[in-house]
Amino acid sequence: MPRKRLIVKGKVQGVGFRHFAKLEATKHSITGFVRNRIDGCVLIEAQGDKISLECFIAAMYTGPSHAQVGCVEISDIEEKHHETGFIVTF
């Protein structure tokens, strides 16, 4: 299954973005993690089938209602085997 690394920039910390990502991941059966970065961005690694991953990524462009997403940088990364669930890290 494809795995993507997303770096979400803008007003994305302190607005519930990680919780939003977790809900969307659960909704679309995505595995991986989300965490805040020290530079104010949010880092996400997401893995799932192509269509589910596309739906998840589309949601990250808007984020929760108080977020102001400036841009989303996306790169392909190596698939992780035996990963279950989507976790919020700190």
Sequence and secondary structure as in RCSB ss.txt:
>XXXX:A:sequence
MPRKRLIVKGKVQGVGFRHFAKLEATKHSITGFVRNRIDGCVLIEAQGDKISLECFIAAMYTGPSHAQVGCVEIS
DIEEKHHETGFIVTF
>XXXX:A:secstr
  EEEEEEEEE SSSSHHHHHHHHHHHTT EEEEEE TTS EEEEEE  HHHHHHHHHHHTT STT EEEEEEEE
EE   TT  SEEE  
